[in-house]
Amino acid sequence: GCNINAMMKVLVTGGAGYIGSHIVKALGERQYEIVVYDNLSYGHPGAVLYGRLIQGDLADQVLLHDVFRRERFDAVIHMSAFIVVDESIRDPLKYYRNNFVNALNLIETCLQYRVYACIFSSTAAVYGIPDKVPVTEDSPLLPINPYGASKVMVEQALHDVSISAPFRYISLRYFNVAGADRLTRIGQARKDATHLITVSLRTALGKNNYLDIFGTDYPTPDGTCIRDYIHVDDLADAHILALEYLRKGGGSAIYNCGYGHGASVQEVVNRVKYVTGIDFPVRYADRRPGDPPALIADASKIRKELGWTPKHDDLDYIIRTAWEWEKKITTTPQTHP
């Protein structure tokens, strides 16, 4: 049968990474034509379940132009940023070069080849330490590290370009993304992952001797930080809705992607122990500089404007899918990406 989505060709930069691979899966299930552009610094070819993979870097303008000239994209989903906050503090130039300069290369190439629809992977880090939660999209952008700052710079560039050219974008500000594919085909594969749920599960498997909890004296009910955890498949669905909205002629917009409620670090650890049945050791350590006590999304805008309805708003489901993935890549090293 003729599928309307087959008419739409999407470039996914960073599509071999953790979140990118789940977005590619969601696109593929809906018959979009997909090209993944990834330098495989953190991505894995085996994680790309649909479409074609081109190994390339966004700094390589010759290859980038070649791909755009050949492929004739309808839209771009830009996912290929570095994401480790403390690394950004140690090596800010690495973050400004990849997260900002490379995004600029991509935007410039889009304009040159008349690709006027872009979905940008942004972050709650743009808000820094918000003065009130839940945080809305019009809260001030006050990033407190180079990672968050590099994302604010891209959002500013997208905004300015959308005024000067017939270019429309949707910036999706992710909160704490976790979980894995229900069928355990893809998941968080980074050896150096810093995500709390992943690190907890790896501690349960004995890969780490203990889990560090940073700060127990925050102004929260149990003294540990509160975060808004969102299942990666629900986040992928938000990208599909954003793409549909742009295809129908919708204007540029910014949306928070979270569930609108949080779980504390201690609660997450308790649920991981419950789901895995393993009581792993925990060490209570000092606060990390720059951690907001609570970071929760007000996501009413994306629910209202794009009709986003999460299907996996359940911390145990999030942990369970991540746990199945972690067990798989641990027990079968040959399938480890």
N, C-alpha and C positions, 0 to 999 in steps of 0.2 A: 504493500500500500504506500501511497505517496505521503510522506511525513513532512509537515511544514518545517520542522527543525532541520531536516536534511538540507534545506536551502540556506541554512545559517552556518557559517564557518567561524570558529572561535579560536583565537590564539590564547593559550594558557602558559604564561611565563612562570616557572617554578612548579609546573604541574607534576613533577616527579617527587615532590616533597610530601610531607605529612598531610597538610590541609589540601594542597594542590591536587594530590592523587584522589582525594575524596570528591573534590569538585569535578575532576575529569570523569570519575565514575558516575556522578549525578548527570553530567552532560551526556555521557555515552548511553546511559539508560534511556535518555530521551531523544536519541538519534541525532544529536548535533554532530556536525563535522568538526573534528578537534585536531589541532596541532599543538603539541607541547614543546616549549622551548626551555631547556634547563641545562645548566652547566654541570649538573650532577655533583656539585660540591657537597650537598647534603641529600640530594634526591637519589632515587634508585630506578633504573630502567624497568625493573620488574613490578614497580608500583603503578605503572601507567597501564591501566586495564583497557583503555579505549584510545582510538586515534593514533597519530604518528608522533614519534619523539624525534626532535632535532636537538642534538647536543650542541649547545652554543652559549656564549656569554653575552649579556646585554652591553658589555663594553666593546664588543666586536661589531662595530658599525657596518663593516663590509658584509658580514654574514647576515646581520639583522636586515639590512636593506635588501639583500638577495632574497631572504625568506618573504619579506613583505611584497616584493615585486612579483614573486612567483605565485604566492598563495592567495592574494586578494581576500583578506579577512573582512568579516562584518563587524567583529567586536574583539576586544582584548580583555582578558582577566589577568591582572598583574599581581603575582604572588611571590616574586623572587627577591625577598629581602632577607637580611640577616636579622636575627631576633633575640640575641642573648644580651640582656640589659647590662650585666657587669662587664662583659667583653666590650660593649660599646663605650663604657667609661674608660677602659684600659686602652682601647684602640679606636678613638672617635673617627679618624680619617677613613678607616675601613668601612665604617657605617655610613658616613656621608658620601663616600664614593659609590658604594653599591646601592644603598637605599635611596639616595637623592640623585646623584649624577646619572646612574644607570636608568632610573625612572625617567629622567629628563630625556635621555637618548631615545627611550621607548616612545614617550609622548611626541617628541619631535618627528620620529619616524611615522607614527600614526597620522599626524597632520599631513606629512609629505605624500602618503599613499591614501589619503582621504578615508582613514578608518576613524570614524567619529563617535564611537561608543566604547567606553572603558569602565571596567569595574576594578576598583583599587582596594587592595587588602590593607586596611589601616588597623589601628589598635587603640585600646583604652589608655595606653601610655601617653597619648596626646593630651590627656587631662591632667597628668601629673598627680598631685594629691588633691582630689576634689574637696571643696569645702562642704558640699552636701551630697549624700547618696539617697536614693538612686541618682545617677548622673544623666542629665539630658544632653542631646546633641548640641544645644546652644550654650552649654557651660564653657567658660573660658579655657583656651588651650594654653596650658602652662607646663610643658613637659619638664621633667627634672633629670633627664639623661639624654645622651646623644641618640640613642635608639628612638625615643619618643620624639625628639626634635627633628630627626631625619624624616619621620613620617608627617609631621606638621608641615615641613617644607614641601613635600610632595603634594599634600592637600592644598596648600597655598598655590602652587604652580598649576594644579588641575583647575582650581577656581579661576585663576587669571586667564588661562588658555580658553576656558569655556566661555569667557566673555569676549575674547578676541577672535574666536573661530567657531564654526558650527559644530563644536565638539561638546559632547555630553558625557558626564561621568557619574558613577555612584561610588561613594567611599563608604566601605563597611568597616566600622570600628569594632573589631573582635574583642571580647572579654576573654575569659580563660577557657581555651579550647581543649577538649579532652575526649577520650573514647576512641573507638575504632569501628571499622566496617563490621556489620552484623555477621557476615560470612567469613570473617577473619582472613580476608585476602590482603588487606592493607591496614596500616596503623602507624604509630610513631616508631620510626626505625633508627632514629639518631642515637649513636652510642653515647653521646654527651648530652642527652636530653636533660633539661632543667625543670620540666613540668612536674608539679607536686605529685600528681596521680601516677605518672610514669615512674618517677623516682621511688615512690612508696612501693609500687608493685615490684620493681627490681630489687628493692630491699627485702620484700617478702620472699623473693626467689633466691635470696642469699648473694646477689651480685654486689650489694653494698653491706657493710657490717652493721650500719645503723642509719636511721633517717634523722636528719637535723630539722628541728622546728625552730625557726628564727623569730624569737620574741614571744613572750608569754604575758606581757604587761601592757598590751594594747587596750584602748578603751572599747572593748568588745565583750560580749557576755562571758566568754571563756578565756579572754586575754590574748587569743591568737588572731591573726589576720583573717578577714572575711573576703572571699572572692566569689564571682559569679561564673560558675562552670557551665559551658555549653557543649553539647555533643557535636562532634565534627560533621555528622550527617545532617543535622539541623542547620548548621552553618552553611554547608554546601547547598542546601535547599534555598537559603536566602540569596545565594548567588544566582541560582536559576531564576528566581522571581525578579531579581534586579535586572537580569539580562532581558527577560520578557518585557519588563517595564520600559527599558530603553528601546527595545525593538518596536514597541507600540508608540514611540515618540515622546516618552516621558522626559522631563527635564532633569538637570543635574540635581543630585540629592546626597545627603549624608545620613547614615543610619547606624545606631548602636546594634550590636548583635550579642545579646545575652538573654537570660531567662527572666531577669528582673528580681531575682532573690539570690542570696548567697549562702555559702557554707564556710565555716571556719576551717582553718588548717587542721585543728584537733578533730573536728567532725569528720573531715575527709579521711584522716588517718584511721579513725575508729571504724568508718565504713569499709575502708580497704582491708582492715584486719577481719571484719565481719565477712566480707565477700570472699576473701581468699582462705579464711580459716587459719591464718598464720599470724601469730603474735610476735611481730618483729621488733627489735629494739629501737627505741626513739631517744634521741638526745635533745635536751632543751638548750638552745644556744641564744646568744644575744640577738637583738634586732639587727636586720640588715639596713644599711642607710637607704632611705628613699622608698621604703615599702609603705604604701598607704594603709591605715588601719582597716579600711573597708573600701571595696571597689565593686559596686553593683550597677548594672545597666538599667536605665529606664528605656525599655525597648518597645514602648507603646507606639512609637512612630512607625516602625517597620511593620508591626502587626496591623496598624490601621491603614497605612498607605500602600503596602505591598501585599497585605493579606497573609503575612507569614504566620504559620501556626506550627510551633515545634511539636515533634512527635516523640522526642526522647528526653523530656524534662524530668529526669529521674536519676539522682546521683548513683544509685546502685546499678542501674543499667549502664551508665557511663563507665563506671568502674569495671563492671563485669565484661563489657566488650573489650576494654583495654587489657584486662587480665587474660582473656582468651588469647589475645594477640601476643602479649608478653610471653605466655607459656609456649605458644607456637614457635616464636623466633628463638626461644631458649632451648626447647627440646629437639628442634630440627635445625641444627646449625647450617645445613646445606641450603635451606630455603631462606636463611637470614639474608636480607638484601645486602 
